[in-house]
């Protein structure tokens, strides 16, 4: 392994785990999902072959937003599937951008989009999104179309990096943004069932039902940037 790459990897790990050493983070079970160089470990949702709408820029995994006018056809998903986990990453977006991170995503030809099966940690320009006014369940950090962020939410300005985490532990779910827990709920309880039955997912019985699946990064037709993507199985 190239010595410079070792140093870069160690630095990234130190940023991610704070006061922990790289060895401590590895011992704690954290695994990198993105090597900073290529898309190894990822593939197109319901696709195989070369991914052309994502690339690497300055060590970040970047959605080019080439599926303009749609929210299907450009998502990428992890090769591996996960059940109970803690997922952490850094992200930023351009003005007017829309994206998201999803989990428990199921790949089958009958699903045209990853969000039809997997819950989504929403990422969007809350201020600069046009043409429509956003509902609270559409804004950054929300469990998209289900649970809204609390008052602890603070998003960095467009173009600056944010840190996020998703914790899924046997149905207990947490969304974190820039060091604050902004969403907490229980999957599959009575409140969850009610929100699903009365909201956006009422005609999608498959939504959120899988207890294992892929991690997905969404291409919603806009540029979005991701780095230091790590996961720990619980």
Protein Blocks (a to p, Z undefined) as FASTA:
>chain_A
ZZklmmmmmmmmmmmnomacfklmmmnopacfbeolamghiacehiacjdfkbcceehia
cdehlaghiaehjaccdfbdcfbdcddddddddehiacdddehiacdfklmbfklmmccd
ddddfklpcfbdcdfklmghiaghiaccdfkbccddehiacddddddeehiacddeehia
fbdcdehilklmmmmmmmmmlmmmkgokacbdcdddddehiacddehiacddZZ
